[in-house]
Amino acid sequence: MTEQDPALRIKAATAETPTAALEDIAKSAGTSVAAVLRALPEGEAYCISGAHFVTVMDDFRDWGDMTFIVNTGDVILEAKGVVKGAMGSGMYNLSGKAVGGHLKAEACDMIAFVSRKLFGMETHSIQFYNAEGGCMFKIYLGRTADRQLVPEQVTKYHDLRAGFDTI
């Protein structure tokens, strides 16, 4: 491996700031966020096929409030609320009060269940990636009033993840 090897650049960037946002690690390493996910230590990212997009999204209906995030690099947009929707007219249409919009399900190539510390706090998220390795959006589990992960959501997260084979 050479200094230009993406795996070495990811390893160096992750070692420098192990709890940084994945986008920051990818930028530092000069690679995609999806490549960073695949290089995380065992247990931090569990990647499945994007073909499971609708199944995963439909499961969220009864999870309660979560945080829906879109990070363009220039903007990090967060919406907190129930994530629910259905397929219609070729799009997955979100119908929650706080979280609404239209998602192109067919653009999803990979879904990652990510469990890692972010800014010193334990997190669990489900992240959706396109074929170019760019993050479409992320959904983070909710927190209680004392900033702990919602236990019921953690259980649902692990149960959902266990239903799929990794890619």
C-alpha positions as CSV (number, residue, x, y, z in Angstrom):
1,M,0.0,0.0,0.0
2,T,1.2,3.5,-0.8
3,E,0.5,6.8,0.9
4,Q,-2.1,7.4,-1.8
5,D,-4.0,4.3,-0.9
6,P,-7.6,5.3,0.1
7,A,-7.6,2.7,2.9
8,L,-4.5,4.3,4.5
9,R,-5.9,7.8,4.1
10,I,-9.1,6.7,5.8
11,K,-7.2,5.0,8.6
12,A,-5.1,8.1,9.2
13,A,-8.0,10.4,9.2
14,T,-10.0,8.2,11.5
15,A,-7.1,7.9,13.9
16,E,-6.7,11.7,13.9
17,T,-10.3,12.3,14.9
18,P,-12.0,9.0,15.7
19,T,-15.3,10.5,16.7
20,A,-15.6,13.1,14.0
21,A,-18.5,13.2,11.5
22,L,-18.1,10.7,8.7
23,E,-18.3,13.5,6.2
24,D,-15.3,15.2,7.8
25,I,-13.3,11.9,7.8
26,A,-14.1,11.4,4.1
27,K,-13.1,15.0,3.2
28,S,-9.8,14.6,5.1
29,A,-9.1,11.3,3.4
30,G,-10.2,12.5,0.0
31,T,-12.8,9.8,-0.5
32,S,-16.6,9.1,-0.2
33,V,-18.5,8.6,3.0
34,A,-19.5,5.2,1.9
35,A,-15.8,4.2,1.6
36,V,-15.2,5.5,5.1
37,L,-18.2,3.4,6.4
38,R,-16.6,0.2,4.9
39,A,-13.3,1.0,6.6
40,L,-14.7,1.6,10.1
41,P,-13.7,-0.8,12.9
42,E,-15.8,-3.9,13.1
43,G,-19.2,-3.4,14.7
44,E,-19.5,0.3,13.8
45,A,-21.1,-0.1,10.4
46,Y,-23.4,-2.9,9.1
47,C,-24.1,-2.3,5.4
48,I,-27.0,-3.8,3.5
49,S,-28.3,-3.5,0.0
50,G,-30.3,-0.4,-0.9
51,A,-32.9,-2.7,-2.4
52,H,-34.3,-2.9,1.2
53,F,-35.1,0.9,1.2
54,V,-38.9,0.6,1.4
55,T,-38.7,-2.2,4.0
56,V,-36.4,-0.2,6.2
57,M,-38.3,3.1,5.8
58,D,-41.7,1.4,6.5
59,D,-40.3,-0.1,9.8
60,F,-39.8,3.4,11.3
61,R,-43.6,4.2,11.5
62,D,-43.9,3.2,15.1
63,W,-40.4,4.1,16.4
64,G,-41.4,7.6,17.7
65,D,-39.4,10.8,17.3
66,M,-36.1,10.5,15.6
67,T,-33.7,13.0,13.9
68,F,-33.7,13.1,10.1
69,I,-30.5,14.7,8.8
70,V,-29.3,15.9,5.4
71,N,-25.7,17.0,5.2
72,T,-24.7,18.8,2.0
73,G,-21.3,19.9,3.3
74,D,-22.5,23.5,3.4
75,V,-25.7,22.8,5.3
76,I,-26.6,20.3,8.0
77,L,-30.4,20.2,8.1
78,E,-32.1,18.4,11.0
79,A,-35.8,17.6,11.5
80,K,-37.0,15.9,14.6
81,G,-40.2,13.9,14.6
82,V,-41.8,10.7,13.5
83,V,-40.5,9.3,10.2
84,K,-43.3,7.7,8.2
85,G,-44.3,7.5,4.6
86,A,-45.2,5.3,1.7
87,M,-44.3,4.7,-1.9
88,G,-46.3,6.6,-4.5
89,S,-45.6,8.0,-8.0
90,G,-42.1,6.5,-7.9
91,M,-41.0,8.3,-4.7
92,Y,-41.1,7.4,-1.0
93,N,-43.3,10.2,0.3
94,L,-42.7,11.2,3.9
95,S,-45.9,12.3,5.6
96,G,-44.9,13.3,9.1
97,K,-45.5,16.7,10.6
98,A,-41.9,17.6,11.2
99,V,-40.3,15.3,8.7
100,G,-41.8,15.6,5.2
101,G,-40.6,15.4,1.6
102,H,-40.1,13.0,-1.3
103,L,-37.2,10.4,-1.5
104,K,-36.1,8.7,-4.6
105,A,-36.0,5.1,-3.4
106,E,-34.4,3.8,-6.5
107,A,-31.3,6.0,-6.0
108,C,-30.4,4.2,-2.8
109,D,-27.6,1.7,-3.4
110,M,-26.6,1.0,0.2
111,I,-28.1,1.3,3.7
112,A,-25.7,1.4,6.7
113,F,-26.7,0.8,10.3
114,V,-24.0,2.9,12.1
115,S,-23.2,2.6,15.8
116,R,-20.4,4.8,16.9
117,K,-19.5,7.7,19.2
118,L,-20.1,11.1,17.7
119,F,-18.8,14.1,19.6
120,G,-18.4,11.9,22.7
121,M,-21.9,10.4,22.7
122,E,-23.0,6.9,21.8
123,T,-25.2,7.1,18.6
124,H,-27.2,4.7,16.4
125,S,-28.2,5.8,13.0
126,I,-29.5,4.4,9.7
127,Q,-27.8,6.0,6.7
128,F,-28.8,5.8,3.1
129,Y,-26.2,6.1,0.2
130,N,-26.4,6.5,-3.5
131,A,-24.3,4.6,-6.1
132,E,-21.6,7.3,-6.1
133,G,-21.1,6.8,-2.3
134,G,-22.8,10.0,-1.3
135,C,-25.1,10.1,1.7
136,M,-28.7,10.8,0.7
137,F,-29.8,11.2,4.4
138,K,-29.4,9.8,7.9
139,I,-31.9,9.0,10.6
140,Y,-30.6,9.1,14.2
141,L,-32.4,7.4,17.0
142,G,-34.1,9.7,19.5
143,R,-33.0,10.7,23.0
144,T,-34.7,10.9,26.3
145,A,-34.9,14.2,28.3
146,D,-31.6,13.2,30.0
147,R,-29.9,12.8,26.6
148,Q,-29.9,8.9,26.7
149,L,-30.8,6.9,23.6
150,V,-34.5,5.8,23.7
151,P,-34.2,2.2,24.9
152,E,-37.2,0.9,22.8
153,Q,-35.6,2.5,19.7
154,V,-32.3,0.8,20.4
155,T,-34.1,-2.6,20.6
156,K,-35.9,-1.9,17.3
157,Y,-32.7,-0.8,15.7
158,H,-30.9,-4.0,16.6
159,D,-33.9,-6.2,15.6
160,L,-34.2,-4.5,12.2
161,R,-30.5,-4.7,11.5
162,A,-30.5,-8.4,12.4
163,G,-33.1,-9.1,9.7
164,F,-30.6,-8.4,6.8
165,D,-27.4,-9.9,5.4
166,T,-24.5,-7.5,5.0
167,I,-23.1,-6.7,1.5
